[in-house]
Amino acid sequence: MEIEAFNNDLLAFLAKSPTPFHATYNMAEALNQSGYQRLFEEESWSLKPDGSYYVTRNDSSIIAFRLGKKPVIETGLPMVGAHTDSPCLKVKPQPDQVNQGVAQLGVEVYGGALFNPWFDRDLSLAGRVHAIDSSGKLVSHLVNLERPVAFIPSLAIHLDREANKERTVNPQQHLPPVLFLDSNEQVTYSDFRGLLTSWLQDSGHKIDKVIDFEMLLYDVQKPQQVGLGNDFIASARLDNLLSCYIALQSLLHSQDEPALITCNDHEEVGSASACGAQGPFLQNVIERIEPDPEKRIRLIQKSMMISADNAHAVHPNYSDRHDGHHGPKLNQGPVIKTNANQRYATNSETSAKFRLLCEEVKVPVQDFVTRTDLGCGSTIGPITASELGVPTLDIGVPQWGMHSCREMCGAEDPHRLFKVLTLFMNRTL
């Protein structure tokens, strides 16, 4: 796939994936179109040589894999892991509130979000709802309003003269978005569940009422290439839907060798859930690929996991926040992430293998190590390595503005990583 087509499809995927539920649905649709068979965890599996399969959990995590003609215990299983969630504002279960005649929504911060970028943006709502349909059955639906329905206005500089020096955001007090004026007679609103019910009914869904929901706010500004020379991609949720998309396309564009991708929810809040990387989802799938315990250990030790999660590019205005010898730059290739305290799972063997892959497809590679006097984030890499015992590497596309509601990466780097991961999935380990 050429870079222009790759980026156009990437932007479309980001635009239609405002939540982990939508991202998982869109990945599943792409797999369906490529002939992958959907599996259901509650059913018996009958896996065939050369078969291609996928399975979801909680509608927000997905694992897809391809089997070869030979048993995977002989070939090993190249695996790429990413995560579907991003820091955001999540609507509370009882969100309705009116302040000074303004109807607002109570929200909770999901993950380590930067607060200030959420102010003064046109926001919409998307997520998953569970409702009772006309037959009395509990059903679930994806919801995406797409149009701006909410806004978090800033406090004027005149009312906080120190705002540019030391304004702090209290998430309980300052982040509830405004929906409408309570006196607006054009708005029919009983409560948020009633509003969701009306939206679904207006969309043609035959439901009686919404019982519960998981709804998120998102910025409606579309992803796009930006910069005088179109050097950059600006979008919400680059961390880490970018890696999900690259992993998916690498799987679909590689050939017949066995390969697997896993995209988990809840990485931004620690991965400790049934569908998170610390949960048993991947372990359960591998147990069904290779039921024999002794053979499964041999398979895992013959395999390799690449944990793909974006890396911190050196910021031109804050270059002192990087180690001087480990400052990745945009459009200069994927980044190998290393940490002596195992916040990343990279070791010299997995790193060397990745460098050789990059060399073979003529892709430059960079290194990131956090400053010794700063704390280091983590990924699903160390979690997966410790849960499975699989040799693991942490890498990612360099980006700016991580955990903002609008982030930025280089326009050339996603396609470069795609080339490397496609080669990785074409190989017998």
VEXMI-394732 format. One record per residue (C-alpha): x, y, z; chain. Coordinates in steps of 0.1 Angstrom, whole numbers, plus 2048, in hexadecimal, padded with zeros to 3 digits. Each point is the difference from the previous one (the first is absolute). Layout:
N
+------+-------+-----+-----+
! east ! north !  up ! mol !
+------+-------+-----+-----+
!    X !     Y !   Z !   A !
...
+------+-------+-----+-----+
This chain:
429
+------+-------+-----+-----+
! east ! north !  up ! mol !
+------+-------+-----+-----+
!  800 !   800 ! 800 !   A !
!  80E !   822 ! 7F6 !   A !
!  804 !   81B ! 81B !   A !
!  7E5 !   817 ! 7F3 !   A !
!  7E5 !   7E5 ! 7FF !   A !
!  80D !   7F3 ! 821 !   A !
!  7FC !   822 ! 811 !   A !
!  7DE !   807 ! 7F0 !   A !
!  7F3 !   7DF ! 80E !   A !
!  810 !   807 ! 821 !   A !
!  7EF !   822 ! 803 !   A !
!  7DE !   7F0 ! 7F7 !   A !
!  805 !   7E5 ! 81B !   A !
!  809 !   81A ! 81A !   A !
!  7E2 !   815 ! 7F7 !   A !
!  7E7 !   7E4 ! 803 !   A !
!  80F !   7F1 ! 820 !   A !
!  7F7 !   819 ! 81C !   A !
!  7FF !   7E4 ! 81B !   A !
!  810 !   7DE ! 806 !   A !
!  7DF !   7F0 ! 7F6 !   A !
!  7FF !   811 ! 7DE !   A !
!  825 !   7F9 ! 7FA !   A !
!  7FA !   7DB ! 808 !   A !
!  7E1 !   7FF ! 7E9 !   A !
!  813 !   811 ! 7E3 !   A !
!  81D !   7E8 ! 804 !   A !
!  7E8 !   7E2 ! 800 !   A !
!  7F0 !   80E ! 7E0 !   A !
!  821 !   802 ! 7EE !   A !
!  808 !   7DC ! 80B !   A !
!  7DE !   7F4 ! 7F4 !   A !
!  806 !   810 ! 7DE !   A !
!  822 !   7EE ! 7FE !   A !
!  7F0 !   7DE ! 806 !   A !
!  808 !   7FC ! 825 !   A !
!  7E7 !   7EA ! 813 !   A !
!  7F1 !   80D ! 820 !   A !
!  803 !   7EA ! 81E !   A !
!  7EB !   802 ! 820 !   A !
!  810 !   7F8 ! 822 !   A !
!  7E1 !   7EF ! 80D !   A !
!  800 !   7E7 ! 7E3 !   A !
!  816 !   7E3 ! 7F7 !   A !
!  81C !   808 ! 7E7 !   A !
!  80B !   7EA ! 7E3 !   A !
!  820 !   811 ! 7F3 !   A !
!  80D !   7F4 ! 7DE !   A !
!  822 !   803 ! 7F0 !   A !
!  803 !   81F ! 7EB !   A !
!  7E2 !   80E ! 812 !   A !
!  7FC !   825 ! 809 !   A !
!  7EB !   80A ! 81E !   A !
!  7F8 !   81C ! 819 !   A !
!  7EE !   802 ! 821 !   A !
!  7F5 !   81E ! 815 !   A !
!  7FA !   805 ! 825 !   A !
!  7EA !   81B ! 810 !   A !
!  7FC !   80F ! 7DD !   A !
!  81F !   814 ! 807 !   A !
!  81D !   7E7 ! 7FD !   A !
!  809 !   7EB ! 7E2 !   A !
!  818 !   7E4 ! 7F7 !   A !
!  805 !   7F5 ! 7DC !   A !
!  817 !   7E4 ! 7F4 !   A !
!  809 !   7EC ! 7E2 !   A !
!  80C !   7DC ! 800 !   A !
!  818 !   7F1 ! 7E7 !   A !
!  803 !   7DE ! 7EF !   A !
!  818 !   7F5 ! 81B !   A !
!  7F8 !   7FD ! 825 !   A !
!  808 !   821 ! 811 !   A !
!  817 !   7ED ! 819 !   A !
!  818 !   7FB ! 7E2 !   A !
!  7FD !   824 ! 7F2 !   A !
!  7FB !   815 ! 81F !   A !
!  7E7 !   81C ! 801 !   A !
!  809 !   824 ! 7F9 !   A !
!  7E9 !   816 ! 815 !   A !
!  7FA !   825 ! 801 !   A !
!  7EE !   810 ! 81D !   A !
!  7EF !   823 ! 803 !   A !
!  7E4 !   80F ! 814 !   A !
!  7DE !   80F ! 7F5 !   A !
!  7FA !   819 ! 81C !   A !
!  80C !   824 ! 804 !   A !
!  7FD !   819 ! 81D !   A !
!  7DF !   812 ! 7FE !   A !
!  7E2 !   80D ! 813 !   A !
!  7E6 !   7E6 ! 808 !   A !
!  7DC !   807 ! 809 !   A !
!  7F7 !   7F7 ! 823 !   A !
!  7E3 !   7E7 ! 807 !   A !
!  7EA !   81C ! 80E !   A !
!  80D !   81D ! 7ED !   A !
!  7E3 !   819 ! 7FF !   A !
!  806 !   821 ! 811 !   A !
!  7F4 !   824 ! 7FC !   A !
!  816 !   81E ! 80B !   A !
!  7F6 !   824 ! 7FB !   A !
!  7E5 !   7F6 ! 7E8 !   A !
!  818 !   7EC ! 7EB !   A !
!  7FB !   7DA ! 7FA !   A !
!  821 !   7EE ! 804 !   A !
!  80E !   7DC ! 801 !   A !
!  814 !   7F2 ! 81D !   A !
!  820 !   7F0 ! 7F2 !   A !
!  81C !   7EB ! 80E !   A !
!  824 !   801 ! 7F3 !   A !
!  80A !   7E0 ! 7EF !   A !
!  826 !   7FA ! 801 !   A !
!  81C !   81A ! 803 !   A !
!  7F0 !   81B ! 7EA !   A !
!  80D !   823 ! 7FB !   A !
!  7E3 !   816 ! 80C !   A !
!  806 !   822 ! 7EF !   A !
!  7FD !   7F4 ! 7DC !   A !
!  7DC !   7F5 ! 806 !   A !
!  7F5 !   824 ! 805 !   A !
!  7F0 !   815 ! 7E4 !   A !
!  7FB !   7E2 ! 7E8 !   A !
!  7E1 !   7F4 ! 7EE !   A !
!  7F8 !   7DF ! 811 !   A !
!  7EA !   7E3 ! 7F8 !   A !
!  7F6 !   7E0 ! 811 !   A !
!  806 !   7DC ! 7F6 !   A !
!  800 !   7DE ! 811 !   A !
!  7EC !   7E1 ! 808 !   A !
!  7DD !   7FE ! 80E !   A !
!  7EC !   7E3 ! 80D !   A !
!  7DA !   803 ! 7FB !   A !
!  7E0 !   7EC ! 801 !   A !
!  7F2 !   7FA ! 7DE !   A !
!  7DB !   7FE ! 7F6 !   A !
!  800 !   7DA ! 808 !   A !
!  80E !   806 ! 823 !   A !
!  823 !   7F3 ! 7F8 !   A !
!  820 !   811 ! 80C !   A !
!  814 !   80B ! 7E2 !   A !
!  81F !   816 ! 7FA !   A !
!  806 !   81B ! 7E6 !   A !
!  81C !   816 ! 7F7 !   A !
!  7F8 !   825 ! 800 !   A !
!  813 !   81D ! 7EF !   A !
!  7EE !   821 ! 7FF !   A !
!  81B !   80E ! 7E9 !   A !
!  7F4 !   824 ! 803 !   A !
!  80C !   818 ! 81C !   A !
!  7E8 !   7FF ! 81D !   A !
!  816 !   80A ! 81D !   A !
!  81A !   81A ! 809 !   A !
!  817 !   808 ! 81D !   A !
!  806 !   826 ! 800 !   A !
!  81F !   80F ! 80F !   A !
!  7FE !   81A ! 81C !   A !
!  808 !   822 ! 7F1 !   A !
!  823 !   80E ! 807 !   A !
!  7EF !   81F ! 810 !   A !
!  7F3 !   7E9 ! 81C !   A !
!  821 !   7EE ! 806 !   A !
!  81D !   817 ! 7F9 !   A !
!  819 !   7E5 ! 80A !   A !
!  7F2 !   7E7 ! 7E8 !   A !
!  81E !   800 ! 7E9 !   A !
!  817 !   7FA ! 81D !   A !
!  7EF !   7E8 ! 817 !   A !
!  7DD !   7F6 ! 7F7 !   A !
!  7F8 !   7DE ! 80D !   A !
!  7E1 !   7EB ! 7F5 !   A !
!  7EB !   7F0 ! 81A !   A !
!  7F0 !   7E3 ! 7EC !   A !
!  7E1 !   7FE ! 816 !   A !
!  7F8 !   825 ! 7FE !   A !
!  80E !   80C ! 7DF !   A !
!  7FC !   7E3 ! 7E7 !   A !
!  7DA !   7FA ! 7FE !   A !
!  7F6 !   80B ! 7DD !   A !
!  7E2 !   816 ! 7F8 !   A !
!  7E4 !   7F0 ! 7EB !   A !
!  7E5 !   81B ! 7FE !   A !
!  7EE !   81C ! 812 !   A !
!  7E7 !   7F1 ! 818 !   A !
!  7E6 !   81A ! 7F3 !   A !
!  803 !   7F4 ! 7DC !   A !
!  7DD !   7F5 ! 7F6 !   A !
!  80D !   7EF ! 7E1 !   A !
!  813 !   7E6 ! 814 !   A !
!  7EC !   7E2 ! 80D !   A !
!  814 !   7F1 ! 81C !   A !
!  7F6 !   7EB ! 81E !   A !
!  821 !   7F1 ! 809 !   A !
!  81F !   7F3 ! 7ED !   A !
!  7F2 !   7DD ! 7FD !   A !
!  7E0 !   80E ! 7F1 !   A !
!  815 !   815 ! 7E8 !   A !
!  814 !   7E1 ! 7F5 !   A !
!  7DF !   7ED ! 7FB !   A !
!  7F3 !   81C ! 7EA !   A !
!  820 !   800 ! 7EB !   A !
!  7FE !   7DB ! 7FA !   A !
!  7DB !   801 ! 7F8 !   A !
!  806 !   81C ! 7E7 !   A !
!  81C !   7EB ! 7F0 !   A !
!  7E7 !   7E4 ! 7F9 !   A !
!  808 !   7E9 ! 81D !   A !
!  7E0 !   7F0 ! 80F !   A !
!  807 !   804 ! 825 !   A !
!  7EB !   809 ! 81D !   A !
!  81A !   80F ! 817 !   A !
!  825 !   802 ! 807 !   A !
!  80A !   7ED ! 820 !   A !
!  825 !   809 ! 802 !   A !
!  81C !   80F ! 7EC !   A !
!  825 !   806 ! 7FC !   A !
!  802 !   822 ! 7EE !   A !
!  81F !   815 ! 7F9 !   A !
!  806 !   823 ! 7F5 !   A !
!  815 !   806 ! 7E1 !   A !
!  80C !   81D ! 7EB !   A !
!  7EE !   801 ! 7DE !   A !
!  81D !   811 ! 7EE !   A !
!  80A !   7E7 ! 7E5 !   A !
!  822 !   7F0 ! 7FD !   A !
!  815 !   80F ! 7E5 !   A !
!  823 !   805 ! 7F2 !   A !
!  80D !   822 ! 80B !   A !
!  81E !   817 ! 7FC !   A !
!  80C !   815 ! 7E3 !   A !
!  80F !   7E1 ! 7F0 !   A !
!  7E6 !   7E7 ! 80E !   A !
!  81B !   7F2 ! 816 !   A !
!  7E9 !   7F7 ! 81D !   A !
!  7E1 !   7ED ! 809 !   A !
!  7E9 !   811 ! 81A !   A !
!  7E5 !   7EC ! 810 !   A !
!  7F0 !   7F5 ! 820 !   A !
!  808 !   7DD ! 80D !   A !
!  821 !   7FB ! 7ED !   A !
!  80B !   7F0 ! 821 !   A !
!  7F8 !   7E5 ! 7F9 !   A !
!  7E8 !   7FA ! 7E3 !   A !
!  81D !   808 ! 7E9 !   A !
!  811 !   7E0 ! 80B !   A !
!  7DF !   7EC ! 7FE !   A !
!  7FC !   80B ! 7DC !   A !
!  824 !   7F9 ! 7F7 !   A !
!  7FE !   7DD ! 810 !   A !
!  7E0 !   7F8 ! 7EE !   A !
!  80D !   80B ! 7DE !   A !
!  820 !   7ED ! 805 !   A !
!  7ED !   7E0 ! 807 !   A !
!  7E9 !   805 ! 7E2 !   A !
!  81D !   808 ! 7E8 !   A !
!  818 !   7E5 ! 80B !   A !
!  7FF !   7DE ! 7F0 !   A !
!  7F9 !   7DD ! 80C !   A !
!  816 !   7FC ! 81E !   A !
!  7F0 !   7FD ! 823 !   A !
!  7FB !   822 ! 811 !   A !
!  7EB !   810 ! 81C !   A !
!  7F5 !   822 ! 80B !   A !
!  7F1 !   809 ! 821 !   A !
!  7F0 !   822 ! 807 !   A !
!  7F5 !   804 ! 824 !   A !
!  7EB !   819 ! 812 !   A !
!  808 !   810 ! 822 !   A !
!  826 !   805 ! 7FB !   A !
!  7FD !   824 ! 80A !   A !
!  7F2 !   7F6 ! 822 !   A !
!  818 !   7E3 ! 808 !   A !
!  7F3 !   7E3 ! 7EA !   A !
!  7F1 !   7EE ! 81E !   A !
!  7DF !   7F5 ! 7F1 !   A !
!  7F1 !   7E1 ! 7EE !   A !
!  807 !   810 ! 7DF !   A !
!  821 !   812 ! 80A !   A !
!  823 !   7F3 ! 7FA !   A !
!  803 !   7F5 ! 824 !   A !
!  7E0 !   7EB ! 7FC !   A !
!  7FF !   7DD ! 7F1 !   A !
!  7F3 !   809 ! 7DD !   A !
!  821 !   7F9 ! 7EC !   A !
!  808 !   7E3 ! 817 !   A !
!  7DE !   7F0 ! 7F9 !   A !
!  804 !   804 ! 7DA !   A !
!  823 !   7F1 ! 800 !   A !
!  7F3 !   7E3 ! 815 !   A !
!  7E6 !   7F9 ! 7E5 !   A !
!  819 !   803 ! 7E4 !   A !
!  817 !   7E7 ! 812 !   A !
!  7ED !   7EC ! 81B !   A !
!  81E !   7EA ! 80A !   A !
!  811 !   812 ! 81E !   A !
!  823 !   7F3 ! 7F8 !   A !
!  7FD !   809 ! 7DB !   A !
!  7F2 !   822 ! 809 !   A !
!  81E !   809 ! 815 !   A !
!  816 !   7F6 ! 7E2 !   A !
!  7EB !   815 ! 7E9 !   A !
!  802 !   81F ! 816 !   A !
!  826 !   7FD ! 803 !   A !
!  803 !   7FD ! 7DB !   A !
!  7EA !   81F ! 7FB !   A !
!  805 !   825 ! 804 !   A !
!  7E9 !   81D ! 80A !   A !
!  805 !   823 ! 7F3 !   A !
!  7EE !   819 ! 817 !   A !
!  7F7 !   81E ! 7EA !   A !
!  7F8 !   81F ! 813 !   A !
!  80A !   824 ! 7F6 !   A !
!  820 !   80F ! 80D !   A !
!  809 !   823 ! 80C !   A !
!  810 !   814 ! 7E4 !   A !
!  817 !   81C ! 80B !   A !
!  7EC !   820 ! 802 !   A !
!  811 !   81F ! 7F0 !   A !
!  7F4 !   816 ! 81C !   A !
!  808 !   7E7 ! 81C !   A !
!  81E !   7EE ! 7F5 !   A !
!  80E !   800 ! 823 !   A !
!  7E6 !   7E6 ! 80A !   A !
!  813 !   7E6 ! 7EC !   A !
!  821 !   7EE ! 806 !   A !
!  818 !   812 ! 7E7 !   A !
!  809 !   7DF ! 7EF !   A !
!  7DD !   7F1 ! 7FF !   A !
!  7E9 !   81A ! 7F0 !   A !
!  7EC !   7F0 ! 7E4 !   A !
!  7F5 !   817 ! 7E4 !   A !
!  7E2 !   800 ! 7EA !   A !
!  803 !   7F0 ! 7DE !   A !
!  820 !   7EF ! 809 !   A !
!  7F3 !   7DD ! 806 !   A !
!  7F1 !   7EA ! 81B !   A !
!  80E !   802 ! 823 !   A !
!  80E !   7E4 ! 816 !   A !
!  7F6 !   807 ! 824 !   A !
!  817 !   7F4 ! 81C !   A !
!  7FF !   802 ! 825 !   A !
!  818 !   7F1 ! 81A !   A !
!  7E4 !   7FC ! 819 !   A !
!  7EA !   7EB ! 7E8 !   A !
!  7E6 !   81B ! 7F9 !   A !
!  806 !   7F4 ! 7DC !   A !
!  806 !   7DC ! 7F8 !   A !
!  81C !   805 ! 7E6 !   A !
!  820 !   7EC ! 804 !   A !
!  81E !   7FE ! 7EA !   A !
!  7F4 !   7E1 ! 7ED !   A !
!  7DE !   80D ! 7F7 !   A !
!  80F !   822 ! 7F8 !   A !
!  81A !   7F1 ! 7E9 !   A !
!  7E5 !   7ED ! 7ED !   A !
!  7EC !   81F ! 7FB !   A !
!  81E !   814 ! 7F4 !   A !
!  807 !   7E5 ! 7E6 !   A !
!  7DD !   801 ! 7F4 !   A !
!  802 !   826 ! 7FC !   A !
!  821 !   7FD ! 7EE !   A !
!  7F1 !   7E7 ! 7E7 !   A !
!  7E4 !   817 ! 7F5 !   A !
!  817 !   81F ! 802 !   A !
!  7ED !   811 ! 81C !   A !
!  814 !   815 ! 819 !   A !
!  7FC !   7F7 ! 825 !   A !
!  803 !   816 ! 81F !   A !
!  804 !   7FB ! 825 !   A !
!  7EE !   80E ! 81E !   A !
!  80B !   7FF ! 824 !   A !
!  7F0 !   818 ! 819 !   A !
!  815 !   818 ! 813 !   A !
!  80F !   7F0 ! 81E !   A !
!  7F1 !   81A ! 817 !   A !
!  7DD !   7FB ! 7F2 !   A !
!  7E6 !   7E5 ! 805 !   A !
!  7F9 !   7E8 ! 7E3 !   A !
!  7DE !   7F6 ! 7F2 !   A !
!  7F8 !   7DC ! 7F6 !   A !
!  7ED !   7EC ! 7E7 !   A !
!  7F0 !   7DE ! 7FB !   A !
!  823 !   7F2 ! 7F8 !   A !
!  80C !   7F8 ! 823 !   A !
!  7DD !   7F4 ! 80A !   A !
!  7FE !   7E8 ! 7E3 !   A !
!  824 !   7F4 ! 804 !   A !
!  7F9 !   7F8 ! 825 !   A !
!  7DE !   7F0 ! 7FA !   A !
!  80B !   7EA ! 7E3 !   A !
!  826 !   7FE ! 803 !   A !
!  803 !   809 ! 7DB !   A !
!  820 !   813 ! 7F4 !   A !
!  7F4 !   824 ! 7FC !   A !
!  80A !   821 ! 7F1 !   A !
!  7F2 !   823 ! 805 !   A !
!  7FF !   817 ! 7E3 !   A !
!  7EB !   81C ! 7F2 !   A !
!  7FB !   81D ! 7E8 !   A !
!  80E !   821 ! 80F !   A !
!  7E6 !   81A ! 808 !   A !
!  7FA !   821 ! 811 !   A !
!  7E4 !   80A ! 818 !   A !
!  7FB !   7DD ! 80E !   A !
!  7DF !   7FD ! 814 !   A !
!  7F3 !   821 ! 7F2 !   A !
!  7DE !   7FF ! 7EF !   A !
!  812 !   808 ! 7E0 !   A !
!  823 !   7F1 ! 7FA !   A !
!  819 !   802 ! 7E4 !   A !
!  818 !   7E8 ! 7EE !   A !
!  815 !   801 ! 7E0 !   A !
!  7EE !   7F7 ! 7E0 !   A !
!  81B !   7E8 ! 7F5 !   A !
!  805 !   7EB ! 81F !   A !
!  7E0 !   7EC ! 801 !   A !
!  806 !   7F1 ! 7DE !   A !
!  824 !   7F9 ! 809 !   A !
!  7F5 !   7EB ! 81E !   A !
!  7E7 !   7EF ! 7EA !   A !
!  81C !   7F4 ! 7EA !   A !
!  814 !   7F2 ! 81D !   A !
!  7E2 !   7EF ! 810 !   A !
!  7F5 !   7F1 ! 7DF !   A !
!  822 !   7F1 ! 7FC !   A !
!  7FF !   7F3 ! 824 !   A !
!  7DF !   7EE ! 7F9 !   A !
!  80E !   7F1 ! 7E0 !   A !
!  81C !   7EE ! 813 !   A !
!  803 !   7DE ! 810 !   A !
!  810 !   808 ! 821 !   A !
+------+-------+-----+-----+
